[in-house]
Amino acid sequence: MFTHILVPHDGSKLSEAALTHALTLAKALAARISVLHVVTEFTGDASNAVPLLASTAREAFQQRAIGEAESILSRAKRLGSAHDVNIEGHYLLSADPFKAIIDEVERRGCDLVVMASHGRRGLSAMLLGSETQKVLTHCQTPVLVVRA
């Protein structure tokens, strides 16, 4: 049925719950998992009044974000090993996480996406947007949404 599952992981407890569900499913189906962490691009000071400071802040943000991504992916791999499921982890830099997720599904030939929903509704969902909702709307691959 499913042989390659993509799990977008933002480091939250909800993403961890989605990964746990994906591990259970992958174990039952003898599938493999790719965990993706999307590092959003640094926006910084819109006026860029002090270019050197903006550049330094961008570098510091990126180094910290990549370190965090590596930590998230390392934890995911350890969790996969504990469940005897092969996990490949990677991160991408992108301004649009939902597009990066969909592109990764296609690039890696995944046949299922398992991701968390933060459960925002109404005005907060409209204002903040929902990466899960965008993936559901635009992805041609089945998406399993884990709600907590």
N, CA, C and O atoms as CSV, one atom per row, in Angstrom:
chain,resi,resn,atom,element,x,y,z
A,1,MET,N,N,0.830,-1.186,0.000
A,1,MET,CA,C,0.000,0.000,0.000
A,1,MET,C,C,0.877,1.254,0.000
A,1,MET,O,O,1.078,1.849,-1.059
A,2,PHE,N,N,1.401,1.669,1.143
A,2,PHE,CA,C,2.311,2.808,1.217
A,2,PHE,C,C,3.709,2.278,1.497
A,2,PHE,O,O,3.899,1.409,2.348
A,3,THR,N,N,4.688,2.814,0.768
A,3,THR,CA,C,6.063,2.341,0.933
A,3,THR,C,C,7.031,3.427,1.375
A,3,THR,O,O,8.100,3.125,1.904
A,4,HIS,N,N,6.665,4.697,1.161
A,4,HIS,CA,C,7.557,5.805,1.522
A,4,HIS,C,C,6.723,6.965,2.056
A,4,HIS,O,O,5.952,7.585,1.323
A,5,ILE,N,N,6.893,7.242,3.342
A,5,ILE,CA,C,6.088,8.250,4.036
A,5,ILE,C,C,6.945,9.480,4.319
A,5,ILE,O,O,8.056,9.367,4.836
A,6,LEU,N,N,6.420,10.655,3.976
A,6,LEU,CA,C,7.086,11.908,4.325
A,6,LEU,C,C,6.423,12.477,5.565
A,6,LEU,O,O,5.199,12.584,5.632
A,7,VAL,N,N,7.242,12.845,6.554
A,7,VAL,CA,C,6.738,13.457,7.777
A,7,VAL,C,C,7.399,14.828,7.945
A,7,VAL,O,O,8.562,14.904,8.340
A,8,PRO,N,N,6.672,15.909,7.651
A,8,PRO,CA,C,7.208,17.239,7.944
A,8,PRO,C,C,7.251,17.418,9.460
A,8,PRO,O,O,6.288,17.084,10.151
A,9,HIS,N,N,8.358,17.941,9.979
A,9,HIS,CA,C,8.535,18.032,11.425
A,9,HIS,C,C,9.076,19.414,11.775
A,9,HIS,O,O,10.169,19.780,11.344
A,10,ASP,N,N,8.316,20.179,12.551
A,10,ASP,CA,C,8.748,21.527,12.929
A,10,ASP,C,C,9.340,21.592,14.335
A,10,ASP,O,O,9.650,22.673,14.836
A,11,GLY,N,N,9.493,20.434,14.966
A,11,GLY,CA,C,10.068,20.406,16.308
A,11,GLY,C,C,9.039,20.475,17.424
A,11,GLY,O,O,9.398,20.381,18.598
A,12,SER,N,N,7.778,20.637,17.084
A,12,SER,CA,C,6.726,20.749,18.095
A,12,SER,C,C,6.302,19.373,18.611
A,12,SER,O,O,6.606,18.345,18.006
A,13,LYS,N,N,5.601,19.379,19.728
A,13,LYS,CA,C,5.059,18.133,20.277
A,13,LYS,C,C,4.036,17.516,19.311
A,13,LYS,O,O,3.919,16.294,19.221
A,14,LEU,N,N,3.305,18.364,18.599
A,14,LEU,CA,C,2.341,17.850,17.627
A,14,LEU,C,C,3.049,17.131,16.476
A,14,LEU,O,O,2.590,16.080,16.026
A,15,SER,N,N,4.147,17.683,16.004
A,15,SER,CA,C,4.913,17.016,14.955
A,15,SER,C,C,5.496,15.703,15.461
A,15,SER,O,O,5.578,14.723,14.721
A,16,GLU,N,N,5.896,15.693,16.716
A,16,GLU,CA,C,6.417,14.465,17.327
A,16,GLU,C,C,5.317,13.406,17.372
A,16,GLU,O,O,5.576,12.226,17.135
A,17,ALA,N,N,4.093,13.827,17.676
A,17,ALA,CA,C,2.954,12.891,17.688
A,17,ALA,C,C,2.678,12.355,16.284
A,17,ALA,O,O,2.378,11.173,16.117
A,18,ALA,N,N,2.780,13.221,15.277
A,18,ALA,CA,C,2.585,12.778,13.893
A,18,ALA,C,C,3.652,11.758,13.511
A,18,ALA,O,O,3.356,10.768,12.843
A,19,LEU,N,N,4.892,11.998,13.935
A,19,LEU,CA,C,5.970,11.055,13.649
A,19,LEU,C,C,5.706,9.715,14.327
A,19,LEU,O,O,5.954,8.663,13.738
A,20,THR,N,N,5.213,9.744,15.538
A,20,THR,CA,C,4.905,8.502,16.246
A,20,THR,C,C,3.832,7.704,15.502
A,20,THR,O,O,3.939,6.485,15.373
A,21,HIS,N,N,2.809,8.387,15.019
A,21,HIS,CA,C,1.768,7.717,14.224
A,21,HIS,C,C,2.364,7.154,12.934
A,21,HIS,O,O,2.050,6.032,12.539
A,22,ALA,N,N,3.220,7.934,12.283
A,22,ALA,CA,C,3.851,7.481,11.040
A,22,ALA,C,C,4.730,6.255,11.296
A,22,ALA,O,O,4.784,5.346,10.467
A,23,LEU,N,N,5.409,6.227,12.429
A,23,LEU,CA,C,6.252,5.071,12.764
A,23,LEU,C,C,5.414,3.811,12.936
A,23,LEU,O,O,5.794,2.739,12.464
A,24,THR,N,N,4.284,3.938,13.606
A,24,THR,CA,C,3.389,2.800,13.791
A,24,THR,C,C,2.902,2.283,12.435
A,24,THR,O,O,2.888,1.077,12.187
A,25,LEU,N,N,2.511,3.200,11.579
A,25,LEU,CA,C,2.037,2.834,10.247
A,25,LEU,C,C,3.163,2.223,9.410
A,25,LEU,O,O,2.967,1.202,8.751
A,26,ALA,N,N,4.325,2.842,9.438
A,26,ALA,CA,C,5.466,2.352,8.658
A,26,ALA,C,C,5.884,0.951,9.101
A,26,ALA,O,O,6.212,0.102,8.273
A,27,LYS,N,N,5.868,0.723,10.393
A,27,LYS,CA,C,6.227,-0.604,10.925
A,27,LYS,C,C,5.246,-1.658,10.403
A,27,LYS,O,O,5.659,-2.738,9.980
A,28,ALA,N,N,3.952,-1.343,10.434
A,28,ALA,CA,C,2.929,-2.297,9.983
A,28,ALA,C,C,3.015,-2.563,8.480
A,28,ALA,O,O,2.692,-3.658,8.020
A,29,LEU,N,N,3.451,-1.558,7.719
A,29,LEU,CA,C,3.486,-1.676,6.259
A,29,LEU,C,C,4.884,-1.961,5.702
A,29,LEU,O,O,5.057,-2.098,4.491
A,30,ALA,N,N,5.875,-2.048,6.587
A,30,ALA,CA,C,7.273,-2.207,6.171
A,30,ALA,C,C,7.686,-1.067,5.233
A,30,ALA,O,O,8.374,-1.281,4.236
A,31,ALA,N,N,7.253,0.133,5.574
A,31,ALA,CA,C,7.558,1.325,4.777
A,31,ALA,C,C,8.741,2.062,5.399
A,31,ALA,O,O,9.121,1.811,6.543
A,32,ARG,N,N,9.299,2.958,4.633
A,32,ARG,CA,C,10.369,3.810,5.160
A,32,ARG,C,C,9.833,5.227,5.316
A,32,ARG,O,O,8.812,5.589,4.730
A,33,ILE,N,N,10.533,6.018,6.111
A,33,ILE,CA,C,10.090,7.370,6.416
A,33,ILE,C,C,11.185,8.364,6.078
A,33,ILE,O,O,12.359,8.142,6.373
A,34,SER,N,N,10.782,9.462,5.456
A,34,SER,CA,C,11.645,10.630,5.288
A,34,SER,C,C,11.065,11.723,6.174
A,34,SER,O,O,9.889,12.070,6.060
A,35,VAL,N,N,11.902,12.263,7.059
A,35,VAL,CA,C,11.479,13.374,7.907
A,35,VAL,C,C,12.071,14.647,7.321
A,35,VAL,O,O,13.265,14.714,7.029
A,36,LEU,N,N,11.223,15.651,7.153
A,36,LEU,CA,C,11.639,16.923,6.571
A,36,LEU,C,C,11.413,18.051,7.565
A,36,LEU,O,O,10.328,18.201,8.127
A,37,HIS,N,N,12.458,18.839,7.770
A,37,HIS,CA,C,12.326,20.059,8.563
A,37,HIS,C,C,12.581,21.228,7.614
A,37,HIS,O,O,13.626,21.299,6.968
A,38,VAL,N,N,11.619,22.136,7.537
A,38,VAL,CA,C,11.765,23.304,6.665
A,38,VAL,C,C,12.196,24.496,7.509
A,38,VAL,O,O,11.493,24.915,8.429
A,39,VAL,N,N,13.364,25.031,7.175
A,39,VAL,CA,C,13.870,26.232,7.836
A,39,VAL,C,C,13.368,27.418,7.027
A,39,VAL,O,O,13.724,27.585,5.860
A,40,THR,N,N,12.538,28.236,7.660
A,40,THR,CA,C,12.028,29.406,6.941
A,40,THR,C,C,13.135,30.446,6.849
A,40,THR,O,O,13.985,30.561,7.732
A,41,GLU,N,N,13.101,31.183,5.780
A,41,GLU,CA,C,14.137,32.175,5.539
A,41,GLU,C,C,14.012,33.351,6.491
A,41,GLU,O,O,12.908,33.729,6.885
A,42,PHE,N,N,15.134,33.919,6.854
A,42,PHE,CA,C,15.202,35.075,7.747
A,42,PHE,C,C,14.674,36.305,7.028
A,42,PHE,O,O,15.113,36.623,5.923
A,43,THR,N,N,13.733,36.994,7.655
A,43,THR,CA,C,13.198,38.206,7.045
A,43,THR,C,C,13.903,39.445,7.566
A,43,THR,O,O,14.118,40.397,6.815
A,44,GLY,N,N,14.265,39.448,8.838
A,44,GLY,CA,C,15.043,40.553,9.393
A,44,GLY,C,C,14.310,41.872,9.362
A,44,GLY,O,O,13.084,41.929,9.267
A,45,ASP,N,N,15.087,42.922,9.444
A,45,ASP,CA,C,14.574,44.281,9.431
A,45,ASP,C,C,14.167,44.643,8.010
A,45,ASP,O,O,15.009,44.660,7.112
A,46,ALA,N,N,12.906,44.930,7.798
A,46,ALA,CA,C,12.405,45.224,6.459
A,46,ALA,C,C,13.086,46.448,5.847
A,46,ALA,O,O,13.237,46.532,4.629
A,47,SER,N,N,13.489,47.379,6.677
A,47,SER,CA,C,14.115,48.594,6.137
A,47,SER,C,C,15.581,48.372,5.807
A,47,SER,O,O,16.169,49.125,5.031
A,48,ASN,N,N,16.175,47.333,6.399
A,48,ASN,CA,C,17.611,47.071,6.215
A,48,ASN,C,C,18.424,48.343,6.414
A,48,ASN,O,O,19.344,48.628,5.648
A,49,ALA,N,N,18.071,49.117,7.465
A,49,ALA,CA,C,18.724,50.385,7.737
A,49,ALA,C,C,20.220,50.209,7.987
A,49,ALA,O,O,21.019,51.089,7.666
A,50,VAL,N,N,20.590,49.069,8.561
A,50,VAL,CA,C,22.000,48.814,8.843
A,50,VAL,C,C,22.360,47.476,8.188
A,50,VAL,O,O,22.229,46.427,8.818
A,51,PRO,N,N,22.812,47.505,6.930
A,51,PRO,CA,C,23.058,46.265,6.178
A,51,PRO,C,C,23.981,45.275,6.876
A,51,PRO,O,O,23.728,44.071,6.829
A,52,LEU,N,N,25.041,45.747,7.519
A,52,LEU,CA,C,25.971,44.836,8.186
A,52,LEU,C,C,25.279,44.089,9.325
A,52,LEU,O,O,25.489,42.889,9.502
A,53,LEU,N,N,24.452,44.801,10.096
A,53,LEU,CA,C,23.716,44.143,11.178
A,53,LEU,C,C,22.707,43.149,10.626
A,53,LEU,O,O,22.537,42.064,11.182
A,54,ALA,N,N,22.037,43.508,9.537
A,54,ALA,CA,C,21.065,42.597,8.926
A,54,ALA,C,C,21.760,41.336,8.442
A,54,ALA,O,O,21.235,40.236,8.611
A,55,SER,N,N,22.941,41.485,7.840
A,55,SER,CA,C,23.700,40.331,7.350
A,55,SER,C,C,24.155,39.440,8.505
A,55,SER,O,O,24.062,38.216,8.415
A,56,THR,N,N,24.638,40.035,9.573
A,56,THR,CA,C,25.086,39.283,10.746
A,56,THR,C,C,23.910,38.566,11.402
A,56,THR,O,O,24.033,37.407,11.798
A,57,ALA,N,N,22.789,39.240,11.516
A,57,ALA,CA,C,21.592,38.627,12.102
A,57,ALA,C,C,21.118,37.466,11.252
A,57,ALA,O,O,20.715,36.430,11.781
A,58,ARG,N,N,21.163,37.632,9.932
A,58,ARG,CA,C,20.740,36.563,9.015
A,58,ARG,C,C,21.632,35.328,9.193
A,58,ARG,O,O,21.129,34.207,9.265
A,59,GLU,N,N,22.938,35.528,9.263
A,59,GLU,CA,C,23.873,34.416,9.441
A,59,GLU,C,C,23.647,33.716,10.784
A,59,GLU,O,O,23.630,32.487,10.854
A,60,ALA,N,N,23.473,34.502,11.842
A,60,ALA,CA,C,23.247,33.926,13.172
A,60,ALA,C,C,21.948,33.134,13.198
A,60,ALA,O,O,21.898,32.035,13.750
A,61,PHE,N,N,20.887,33.698,12.597
A,61,PHE,CA,C,19.602,33.010,12.543
A,61,PHE,C,C,19.742,31.694,11.801
A,61,PHE,O,O,19.258,30.657,12.255
A,62,GLN,N,N,20.413,31.744,10.647
A,62,GLN,CA,C,20.544,30.545,9.826
A,62,GLN,C,C,21.357,29.462,10.548
A,62,GLN,O,O,20.992,28.287,10.509
A,63,GLN,N,N,22.445,29.847,11.199
A,63,GLN,CA,C,23.245,28.860,11.932
A,63,GLN,C,C,22.431,28.220,13.058
A,63,GLN,O,O,22.466,27.003,13.245
A,64,ARG,N,N,21.705,29.042,13.799
A,64,ARG,CA,C,20.880,28.516,14.883
A,64,ARG,C,C,19.768,27.613,14.355
A,64,ARG,O,O,19.498,26.554,14.921
A,65,ALA,N,N,19.127,28.037,13.270
A,65,ALA,CA,C,18.029,27.260,12.687
A,65,ALA,C,C,18.526,25.923,12.135
A,65,ALA,O,O,17.849,24.906,12.282
A,66,ILE,N,N,19.681,25.918,11.512
A,66,ILE,CA,C,20.233,24.665,10.988
A,66,ILE,C,C,20.632,23.743,12.134
A,66,ILE,O,O,20.430,22.532,12.050
A,67,GLY,N,N,21.194,24.297,13.197
A,67,GLY,CA,C,21.509,23.484,14.379
A,67,GLY,C,C,20.261,22.854,14.976
A,67,GLY,O,O,20.269,21.685,15.360
A,68,GLU,N,N,19.190,23.634,15.051
A,68,GLU,CA,C,17.910,23.125,15.554
A,68,GLU,C,C,17.367,22.031,14.633
A,68,GLU,O,O,16.869,21.009,15.104
A,69,ALA,N,N,17.465,22.248,13.324
A,69,ALA,CA,C,16.998,21.256,12.355
A,69,ALA,C,C,17.768,19.946,12.525
A,69,ALA,O,O,17.167,18.872,12.529
A,70,GLU,N,N,19.077,20.028,12.664
A,70,GLU,CA,C,19.891,18.823,12.839
A,70,GLU,C,C,19.527,18.084,14.128
A,70,GLU,O,O,19.537,16.854,14.169
A,71,SER,N,N,19.210,18.837,15.170
A,71,SER,CA,C,18.797,18.231,16.433
A,71,SER,C,C,17.457,17.504,16.283
A,71,SER,O,O,17.300,16.381,16.763
A,72,ILE,N,N,16.500,18.143,15.620
A,72,ILE,CA,C,15.181,17.534,15.383
A,72,ILE,C,C,15.333,16.251,14.576
A,72,ILE,O,O,14.728,15.228,14.899
A,73,LEU,N,N,16.137,16.313,13.532
A,73,LEU,CA,C,16.324,15.145,12.660
A,73,LEU,C,C,17.058,14.019,13.379
A,73,LEU,O,O,16.759,12.844,13.164
A,74,SER,N,N,18.002,14.369,14.219
A,74,SER,CA,C,18.721,13.358,14.993
A,74,SER,C,C,17.777,12.631,15.955
A,74,SER,O,O,17.830,11.407,16.079
A,75,ARG,N,N,16.916,13.391,16.631
A,75,ARG,CA,C,15.922,12.772,17.533
A,75,ARG,C,C,14.983,11.858,16.748
A,75,ARG,O,O,14.634,10.773,17.214
A,76,ALA,N,N,14.573,12.300,15.553
A,76,ALA,CA,C,13.670,11.493,14.724
A,76,ALA,C,C,14.340,10.177,14.330
A,76,ALA,O,O,13.706,9.123,14.369
A,77,LYS,N,N,15.603,10.233,13.957
A,77,LYS,CA,C,16.330,9.014,13.570
A,77,LYS,C,C,16.457,8.053,14.752
A,77,LYS,O,O,16.313,6.841,14.590
A,78,ARG,N,N,16.727,8.595,15.937
A,78,ARG,CA,C,16.812,7.735,17.132
A,78,ARG,C,C,15.466,7.075,17.421
A,78,ARG,O,O,15.410,5.898,17.776
A,79,LEU,N,N,14.390,7.834,17.268
A,79,LEU,CA,C,13.047,7.291,17.483
A,79,LEU,C,C,12.753,6.202,16.453
A,79,LEU,O,O,12.165,5.174,16.790
A,80,GLY,N,N,13.150,6.416,15.218
A,80,GLY,CA,C,12.976,5.406,14.183
A,80,GLY,C,C,13.738,4.132,14.509
A,80,GLY,O,O,13.208,3.031,14.357
A,81,SER,N,N,14.973,4.276,14.956
A,81,SER,CA,C,15.775,3.104,15.334
A,81,SER,C,C,15.106,2.331,16.465
A,81,SER,O,O,15.108,1.100,16.466
A,82,ALA,N,N,14.540,3.044,17.416
A,82,ALA,CA,C,13.863,2.391,18.538
A,82,ALA,C,C,12.642,1.600,18.076
A,82,ALA,O,O,12.238,0.638,18.729
A,83,HIS,N,N,12.053,2.007,16.947
A,83,HIS,CA,C,10.885,1.316,16.396
A,83,HIS,C,C,11.249,0.383,15.242
A,83,HIS,O,O,10.367,-0.193,14.605
A,84,ASP,N,N,12.543,0.234,14.973
A,84,ASP,CA,C,13.023,-0.591,13.849
A,84,ASP,C,C,12.462,-0.125,12.509
A,84,ASP,O,O,12.086,-0.939,11.667
A,85,VAL,N,N,12.408,1.194,12.321
A,85,VAL,CA,C,11.940,1.773,11.061
A,85,VAL,C,C,13.055,2.665,10.516
A,85,VAL,O,O,13.622,3.483,11.240
A,86,ASN,N,N,13.355,2.493,9.242
A,86,ASN,CA,C,14.383,3.298,8.605
A,86,ASN,C,C,13.890,4.720,8.395
A,86,ASN,O,O,12.879,4.940,7.729
A,87,ILE,N,N,14.610,5.692,8.966
A,87,ILE,CA,C,14.264,7.098,8.798
A,87,ILE,C,C,15.437,7.817,8.164
A,87,ILE,O,O,16.581,7.709,8.606
A,88,GLU,N,N,15.115,8.553,7.114
A,88,GLU,CA,C,16.082,9.441,6.476
A,88,GLU,C,C,15.625,10.855,6.803
A,88,GLU,O,O,14.471,11.204,6.557
A,89,GLY,N,N,16.512,11.667,7.351
A,89,GLY,CA,C,16.133,13.026,7.715
A,89,GLY,C,C,16.887,14.058,6.914
A,89,GLY,O,O,18.056,13.866,6.582
A,90,HIS,N,N,16.221,15.151,6.605
A,90,HIS,CA,C,16.853,16.235,5.866
A,90,HIS,C,C,16.112,17.541,6.139
A,90,HIS,O,O,14.958,17.545,6.568
A,91,TYR,N,N,16.804,18.648,5.879
A,91,TYR,CA,C,16.168,19.949,6.037
A,91,TYR,C,C,16.367,20.753,4.756
A,91,TYR,O,O,17.294,20.517,3.982
A,92,LEU,N,N,15.471,21.701,4.563
A,92,LEU,CA,C,15.521,22.603,3.414
A,92,LEU,C,C,15.301,24.033,3.897
A,92,LEU,O,O,14.627,24.259,4.901
A,93,LEU,N,N,15.869,24.984,3.185
A,93,LEU,CA,C,15.606,26.399,3.424
A,93,LEU,C,C,14.546,26.831,2.432
A,93,LEU,O,O,14.694,26.612,1.230
A,94,SER,N,N,13.476,27.443,2.923
A,94,SER,CA,C,12.394,27.857,2.031
A,94,SER,C,C,11.554,28.955,2.663
A,94,SER,O,O,11.347,28.981,3.876
A,95,ALA,N,N,11.080,29.854,1.825
A,95,ALA,CA,C,10.160,30.900,2.283
A,95,ALA,C,C,8.740,30.360,2.392
A,95,ALA,O,O,7.919,30.914,3.124
A,96,ASP,N,N,8.444,29.275,1.662
A,96,ASP,CA,C,7.107,28.694,1.637
A,96,ASP,C,C,7.168,27.223,2.047
A,96,ASP,O,O,7.357,26.351,1.198
A,97,PRO,N,N,7.008,26.941,3.341
A,97,PRO,CA,C,7.121,25.554,3.800
A,97,PRO,C,C,6.197,24.581,3.073
A,97,PRO,O,O,6.615,23.465,2.767
A,98,PHE,N,N,4.961,24.968,2.790
A,98,PHE,CA,C,4.045,24.025,2.151
A,98,PHE,C,C,4.529,23.652,0.751
A,98,PHE,O,O,4.376,22.505,0.330
A,99,LYS,N,N,5.112,24.609,0.027
A,99,LYS,CA,C,5.651,24.310,-1.300
A,99,LYS,C,C,6.856,23.383,-1.196
A,99,LYS,O,O,7.023,22.474,-2.009
A,100,ALA,N,N,7.693,23.621,-0.189
A,100,ALA,CA,C,8.859,22.761,0.016
A,100,ALA,C,C,8.422,21.333,0.325
A,100,ALA,O,O,9.036,20.376,-0.147
A,101,ILE,N,N,7.363,21.191,1.116
A,101,ILE,CA,C,6.842,19.862,1.459
A,101,ILE,C,C,6.335,19.155,0.201
A,101,ILE,O,O,6.669,17.995,-0.040
A,102,ILE,N,N,5.546,19.841,-0.582
A,102,ILE,CA,C,4.989,19.236,-1.799
A,102,ILE,C,C,6.099,18.888,-2.786
A,102,ILE,O,O,6.076,17.819,-3.394
A,103,ASP,N,N,7.061,19.778,-2.946
A,103,ASP,CA,C,8.188,19.499,-3.841
A,103,ASP,C,C,8.967,18.273,-3.364
A,103,ASP,O,O,9.407,17.454,-4.170
A,104,GLU,N,N,9.132,18.159,-2.048
A,104,GLU,CA,C,9.877,17.029,-1.488
A,104,GLU,C,C,9.126,15.711,-1.694
A,104,GLU,O,O,9.743,14.679,-1.955
A,105,VAL,N,N,7.819,15.744,-1.580
A,105,VAL,CA,C,7.001,14.556,-1.848
A,105,VAL,C,C,7.282,14.055,-3.262
A,105,VAL,O,O,7.504,12.864,-3.480
A,106,GLU,N,N,7.269,14.971,-4.205
A,106,GLU,CA,C,7.497,14.606,-5.605
A,106,GLU,C,C,8.941,14.172,-5.851
A,106,GLU,O,O,9.185,13.176,-6.532
A,107,ARG,N,N,9.895,14.918,-5.300
A,107,ARG,CA,C,11.313,14.630,-5.515
A,107,ARG,C,C,11.704,13.262,-4.963
A,107,ARG,O,O,12.490,12.541,-5.578
A,108,ARG,N,N,11.157,12.908,-3.807
A,108,ARG,CA,C,11.531,11.656,-3.160
A,108,ARG,C,C,10.594,10.498,-3.503
A,108,ARG,O,O,10.840,9.363,-3.093
A,109,GLY,N,N,9.539,10.770,-4.241
A,109,GLY,CA,C,8.609,9.713,-4.624
A,109,GLY,C,C,7.829,9.148,-3.449
A,109,GLY,O,O,7.570,7.946,-3.382
A,110,CYS,N,N,7.459,10.022,-2.526
A,110,CYS,CA,C,6.682,9.584,-1.364
A,110,CYS,C,C,5.237,9.323,-1.786
A,110,CYS,O,O,4.702,9.995,-2.668
A,111,ASP,N,N,4.618,8.337,-1.145
A,111,ASP,CA,C,3.235,8.023,-1.497
A,111,ASP,C,C,2.252,8.337,-0.372
A,111,ASP,O,O,1.063,8.036,-0.483
A,112,LEU,N,N,2.748,8.943,0.714
A,112,LEU,CA,C,1.891,9.387,1.815
A,112,LEU,C,C,2.619,10.481,2.580
A,112,LEU,O,O,3.835,10.427,2.767
A,113,VAL,N,N,1.851,11.480,3.020
A,113,VAL,CA,C,2.362,12.524,3.906
A,113,VAL,C,C,1.618,12.372,5.227
A,113,VAL,O,O,0.390,12.287,5.246
A,114,VAL,N,N,2.357,12.338,6.325
A,114,VAL,CA,C,1.747,12.321,7.655
A,114,VAL,C,C,2.219,13.583,8.356
A,114,VAL,O,O,3.413,13.766,8.589
A,115,MET,N,N,1.268,14.457,8.693
A,115,MET,CA,C,1.652,15.706,9.340
A,115,MET,C,C,0.640,16.132,10.383
A,115,MET,O,O,-0.514,15.703,10.379
A,116,ALA,N,N,1.104,16.983,11.271
A,116,ALA,CA,C,0.271,17.458,12.368
A,116,ALA,C,C,-0.548,18.670,11.944
A,116,ALA,O,O,-0.189,19.411,11.029
A,117,SER,N,N,-1.650,18.837,12.640
A,117,SER,CA,C,-2.436,20.053,12.500
A,117,SER,C,C,-2.451,20.721,13.859
A,117,SER,O,O,-2.710,20.077,14.876
A,118,HIS,N,N,-2.175,22.006,13.873
A,118,HIS,CA,C,-2.167,22.742,15.138
A,118,HIS,C,C,-3.566,23.096,15.604
A,118,HIS,O,O,-3.743,23.633,16.698
A,119,GLY,N,N,-4.560,22.799,14.781
A,119,GLY,CA,C,-5.947,22.963,15.198
A,119,GLY,C,C,-6.446,24.385,15.273
A,119,GLY,O,O,-7.454,24.650,15.927
A,120,ARG,N,N,-5.756,25.318,14.609
A,120,ARG,CA,C,-6.259,26.695,14.614
A,120,ARG,C,C,-7.536,26.760,13.788
A,120,ARG,O,O,-7.663,26.106,12.752
A,121,ARG,N,N,-8.463,27.552,14.263
A,121,ARG,CA,C,-9.730,27.685,13.562
A,121,ARG,C,C,-10.087,29.163,13.438
A,121,ARG,O,O,-9.518,30.021,14.113
A,122,GLY,N,N,-11.028,29.425,12.574
A,122,GLY,CA,C,-11.585,30.775,12.460
A,122,GLY,C,C,-10.569,31.814,12.038
A,122,GLY,O,O,-9.737,31.580,11.161
A,123,LEU,N,N,-10.656,32.970,12.683
A,123,LEU,CA,C,-9.827,34.112,12.310
A,123,LEU,C,C,-8.345,33.827,12.491
A,123,LEU,O,O,-7.542,34.229,11.649
A,124,SER,N,N,-7.956,33.143,13.571
A,124,SER,CA,C,-6.526,32.873,13.777
A,124,SER,C,C,-5.969,31.992,12.673
A,124,SER,O,O,-4.821,32.171,12.267
A,125,ALA,N,N,-6.755,31.047,12.178
A,125,ALA,CA,C,-6.302,30.197,11.068
A,125,ALA,C,C,-6.149,31.022,9.799
A,125,ALA,O,O,-5.203,30.827,9.036
A,126,MET,N,N,-7.088,31.951,9.573
A,126,MET,CA,C,-7.017,32.783,8.365
A,126,MET,C,C,-5.817,33.723,8.436
A,126,MET,O,O,-5.111,33.910,7.445
A,127,LEU,N,N,-5.588,34.311,9.602
A,127,LEU,CA,C,-4.496,35.271,9.743
A,127,LEU,C,C,-3.132,34.587,9.747
A,127,LEU,O,O,-2.197,35.062,9.101
A,128,LEU,N,N,-3.016,33.489,10.461
A,128,LEU,CA,C,-1.731,32.811,10.591
A,128,LEU,C,C,-1.471,31.864,9.430
A,128,LEU,O,O,-0.320,31.551,9.126
A,129,GLY,N,N,-2.522,31.414,8.790
A,129,GLY,CA,C,-2.359,30.435,7.722
A,129,GLY,C,C,-2.125,29.059,8.327
A,129,GLY,O,O,-1.831,28.937,9.516
A,130,SER,N,N,-2.253,28.063,7.532
A,130,SER,CA,C,-2.023,26.706,7.996
A,130,SER,C,C,-1.249,25.963,6.923
A,130,SER,O,O,-1.749,25.735,5.821
A,131,GLU,N,N,-0.029,25.591,7.257
A,131,GLU,CA,C,0.777,24.837,6.297
A,131,GLU,C,C,0.087,23.512,5.987
A,131,GLU,O,O,0.102,23.058,4.843
A,132,THR,N,N,-0.514,22.894,6.991
A,132,THR,CA,C,-1.223,21.629,6.775
A,132,THR,C,C,-2.370,21.826,5.794
A,132,THR,O,O,-2.548,21.028,4.873
A,133,GLN,N,N,-3.141,22.878,5.988
A,133,GLN,CA,C,-4.261,23.156,5.087
A,133,GLN,C,C,-3.774,23.394,3.666
A,133,GLN,O,O,-4.394,22.929,2.710
A,134,LYS,N,N,-2.671,24.113,3.522
A,134,LYS,CA,C,-2.122,24.384,2.192
A,134,LYS,C,C,-1.643,23.092,1.532
A,134,LYS,O,O,-1.845,22.891,0.335
A,135,VAL,N,N,-1.010,22.218,2.312
A,135,VAL,CA,C,-0.569,20.932,1.757
A,135,VAL,C,C,-1.787,20.111,1.342
A,135,VAL,O,O,-1.801,19.522,0.261
A,136,LEU,N,N,-2.811,20.071,2.198
A,136,LEU,CA,C,-4.036,19.341,1.856
A,136,LEU,C,C,-4.662,19.863,0.570
A,136,LEU,O,O,-5.163,19.089,-0.246
A,137,THR,N,N,-4.630,21.161,0.396
A,137,THR,CA,C,-5.252,21.783,-0.765
A,137,THR,C,C,-4.478,21.536,-2.066
A,137,THR,O,O,-5.078,21.346,-3.124
A,138,HIS,N,N,-3.149,21.541,-1.978
A,138,HIS,CA,C,-2.336,21.530,-3.190
A,138,HIS,C,C,-1.625,20.215,-3.497
A,138,HIS,O,O,-1.164,20.021,-4.622
A,139,CYS,N,N,-1.528,19.326,-2.547
A,139,CYS,CA,C,-0.773,18.087,-2.746
A,139,CYS,C,C,-1.634,17.019,-3.419
A,139,CYS,O,O,-2.788,16.815,-3.043
A,140,GLN,N,N,-1.073,16.350,-4.402
A,140,GLN,CA,C,-1.781,15.277,-5.107
A,140,GLN,C,C,-1.632,13.931,-4.398
A,140,GLN,O,O,-2.339,12.974,-4.714
A,141,THR,N,N,-0.719,13.865,-3.453
A,141,THR,CA,C,-0.453,12.644,-2.693
A,141,THR,C,C,-1.357,12.617,-1.462
A,141,THR,O,O,-1.650,13.671,-0.898
A,142,PRO,N,N,-1.805,11.431,-1.033
A,142,PRO,CA,C,-2.634,11.373,0.181
A,142,PRO,C,C,-1.925,11.972,1.393
A,142,PRO,O,O,-0.715,11.821,1.560
A,143,VAL,N,N,-2.703,12.658,2.237
A,143,VAL,CA,C,-2.181,13.297,3.436
A,143,VAL,C,C,-2.985,12.802,4.639
A,143,VAL,O,O,-4.212,12.904,4.673
A,144,LEU,N,N,-2.268,12.269,5.616
A,144,LEU,CA,C,-2.883,11.856,6.872
A,144,LEU,C,C,-2.591,12.935,7.892
A,144,LEU,O,O,-1.429,13.216,8.188
A,145,VAL,N,N,-3.639,13.545,8.435
A,145,VAL,CA,C,-3.474,14.636,9.387
A,145,VAL,C,C,-3.674,14.099,10.799
A,145,VAL,O,O,-4.693,13.484,11.112
A,146,VAL,N,N,-2.670,14.349,11.645
A,146,VAL,CA,C,-2.735,13.925,13.037
A,146,VAL,C,C,-3.107,15.146,13.866
A,146,VAL,O,O,-2.430,16.174,13.827
A,147,ARG,N,N,-4.190,15.014,14.614
A,147,ARG,CA,C,-4.651,16.105,15.463
A,147,ARG,C,C,-4.489,15.708,16.908
A,147,ARG,O,O,-4.728,14.562,17.288
A,148,ALA,N,N,-4.087,16.656,17.694
A,148,ALA,CA,C,-3.914,16.364,19.121
A,148,ALA,C,C,-4.752,17.304,19.960
A,148,ALA,O,O,-4.739,17.213,21.187
